[in-house]
Amino acid sequence: MLCAECDNPLDIDTEDIEEGDSVTCDECGTEYEIVATEPLELARVDEEIDEDEPKTTEEEED
C-alpha cells in the first residue's frame, strides 16, 4: 500500500495490526488509521481541533 501524500510504500505488517491502530509514513509523516484489516483499508488522520481552545470569530465593530 502506498502513502496518498508521497507515494512512499507503507510498511504494514498485516499479521500484527488491528482496526483502530495507526501507522505513519516514514517519508512524509502522514498518519493513517486502520479502518479494516481484510481487505486492508486506511483512513488519513487529520489534525484534530483542540476543543479546549476557544474558537476565533470575527466580532462586529459598533
Secondary structure, 3 states (H helix, E strand, C coil): CECCCCCCECCCCCCCCCCCCEEECCCCCCEEEEEEECCEEEEECCCCCCCCCCCCCCCCCC
